[in-house]
Amino acid sequence: MKEEMVTASDVKFSYRGGELVLDGVGLRVRRGEILGILGPNGSGKTTFIKCLNRILKPHQGEILLQERNLEDYSRKEVAAKVGFVPQRSDSGVSSPMVFDIVMMGRRPHMTWQSGKEDESIVWAIMEELDVAHLATRHFNELSSGQSQRVLIARAIAQDADVLLLDEPTSNLDVRFQMEVMGLIRKIVDEKNVCSCAIVHDLDLAMKYCDKVILLNDGKIRSAGTPLEALTCETIREVYGVRAYIEELHGRYRVLVE
C-alpha cells in the first residue's frame, strides 16, 4: 500500500467565532493520488485547503502530514513539503519576473541566497513545464494558462511531496483546463507525489482525480472514487441540477442539463 501523505479528520473551522465553515471534514490521500475537492461556492473548499497548508488553524480536528501532526512542523518544514498553488492574482505594476517567481520555490532549501544548483533546478523545471521562454516576462503580462504553469512550476521547485491547488483551472478555456489537469496528473504520476485540488468542473474531476470529496455547507456529502461520489443523486442534491453519468469513448462522463 502506498504511503499516506495527508490525513485530516473531524476538521472544524469558523471565522471569528461565526458559523462553522468546516464541520467535521476529513480526507486521506496517498502518494500517486489526486484528490479533488468539489462543492458549490461557499461550501468551504478554499478554507479547507488553507487548513491543510497551515495558513489557517482548525478549531478542532487533526491534520497529519506523513503521519506527523501538521502543528509539529516548523513553517520552513511545511514550505519544503507542501507546494501551494493559489488562485491567480495579478501583482500590479511591480509584478516580478517569471524566473524570480519560480525561484521563490527554492527558498525552503536555500540559506541566504540562491546558488548554481538552485538555478539549474529552476531552469530544468521551467523547461519541463514549457515556461523557460517566459523567464524575463513580468507575471502580470502572462495569459491565464501561462500564469498557472508558472505557479505550478514554483510549487514543483519546492521539491514538495504534496501539491495543494486552489482552483487551478479557474478562468481557463477548455483547452487550457485539460492542459493544466493533464500536467498535474503527469507530475503526480512521474514524481510519485500527491495532490489535493479544488475542482469546479465535475467532468474534469471524473477524468483526472483518483478520489473526490464533495462538500456542501461545510460538511462532506459524499466521498470516494469519482464514480462512487459523483452520482446523479448527490449532484442534484448539492448543486441543484440534473446530471447524467454515462460511459463514452472508454471513460465515464458527467453530463449536466
MOPE-V98836 format. One line per field, one symbol per residue. phi: phi as a letter, one per 30 degrees, with the letter a starting at -180 (. if undefined). A space follows every 10 residues. Layout:
BEGIN
phi: ???
END
This chain:
BEGIN
phi: .dddcbbbbh dbabchiddd dbbidaabbc eiccccccld eidjddeded ddcidccdda jbbcchibee dddddddddd cbcccdddbd ciddeddeed dddeddedcc ccadcddddd ddddddddch bddcecdded cddddddddd ddddddddhd dbccbchdcd icdeddeddd ddddeddddd chcbbcbdbc dddddddccd bbbccahibd daakdedddc ceddddddci bcbbcbcbhi bdbcccd
END
